[in-house]
Amino acid sequence: MNTSEKSLSRLLKGSLKRVDKEISINIKDEEKLITLTAGHLIKAKGKKIRPLLTLLIARILNYKGSADVTLAVCIEFIHNATLLHDDVIDAGKIRRGKMSANEIWGNKVSVLVGDYLLSRAFKLMVKNKSLKLLEILSQTSLILARGQIQDVGNNQNVNLSEKKYLSIINAKTAELFRISCYLPTIITNQDRKTQKIFNDFGFNFGMAFQLSDDILDYFGNSKKMGKNIGKDFFEGKVTYPIIHCFRQSDKKSKRIIAKLFLKKRRNKKDLNLILSLMKKTNTYERSAEFVRKFAKKAKTNINKFEGSKYKVYLVELVDHLIIREK
């Protein structure tokens, strides 16, 4: 957890404790394997960045009730459900610095527990008696599922366009960030202008977050990230660094990249080859510029909102996306 996230966690300590308590209550099931599997992932050292955003924006908007905690729990459940499903799809072995659930309990259990968490999220929303919130979360779940399918469908596709890739990460990642920031405006009955500010902030933050992750997968530190470098590459995922590298490469290099992604399995030697091609095409620098583009938009969004001493925490989170350590 970085400095900005730590300071935010201290600010929201009381609310986070309530979120953790609600999570523990709602993953406790008579089927002990559910409790064990869900707890293995949710209680690992994750950042909880989406719930933090929900709780912070609720505070910025002077919310006094308890629905923000319920929303934070629902969002964390939905997020963790997608992680369980992703690790099955990608045959992931490490998650949050430890063995993934599918490696321990198998794919079937991981998929079913992911479904369980989604069901729990919707049950909490029904309990909250808000059809508006339930409608938004239902639509978000559909968009997330569509994003996952599009992601799988474009595996190993080195001809994937930048426009199409941005559409995929919008659905797969930015959407959940968007509603994490947008839903607090609903429970506080904000006007359309304020709703748009936080809706757009969530979208741009989410896009910058995913693009930053794309960079770290090739240029990051595995110990700090809690996952292996080159994970996307080994799985045949085409992310922004590959799209840029392929587009800027000469014909010979393009053939090399295409050949590598046609292989059933890629190894460390292949990764080193890709990294050398990325160096030639200034992929790190250009990818970082792309992150800064969305980060700048996110900061512009939040600067439109006046009158809260807490919005500085949002700005700090955005700034960290730009300077995340390699």
C-alpha angles and dihedrals in degrees: 000000000000128000095264092050091047093052090047091049089053091050092050096036095125095048092045090054089054090049092051090048092051091047091053091049094048098047092049105104137167086242098075094199089065092053091046097047096042092045092050090064105029095046093047117105097281122156096236085209094157095053088044090056092049093050094044095049090047087055092046087054091049095245114177105181134081101251091094090065091048090050092048090053092048092050092048090050092050091047093050091046089058091048092053090049093044093053090053093048093046096036087237116190103186129045125172092351098307141075112298121246093247090055090054104036103017135248098287094056092045093052093047094047088049088054089047091056091050090051090049091052092054092045089055090051092050088051088052088058095221114134090183093057092043091052092051094047091047091053090047091053089054091050092048091051091049090050092052091050092048089048092053092043091057097046111139091005102137089176090065108135123233090240093053092046092052088051090053096049090045089060098036101042118359094055094067091046089050095056091041086064098033101050095065087062089057096051089048094047096235124181120258093261092058092043090054093049094056094036091055092042090055092049095049092043090051093049092049090047094054095043089050089052089051090057094046091053088067103025105024137103113260095206093053093044098045092229137078123273112246094027092137092047095050089049092051094246115157108216133169097281090055092045091052094043093049093046093050097043127100120249094267093051091046090056090050092051092046091049092050092053092048090060117103089226132020124204138200092271088057090049092052089051091052091048090053090052090048089054090055092051096044088239096160094052094045093046090050089052089054091053090050090052093061093036090055090051090050091052091048089052095052093043087064088067113081136191107043129104089200099066088082086076090060090050090051091052091052092048090053091058087062097048101036107149120258 
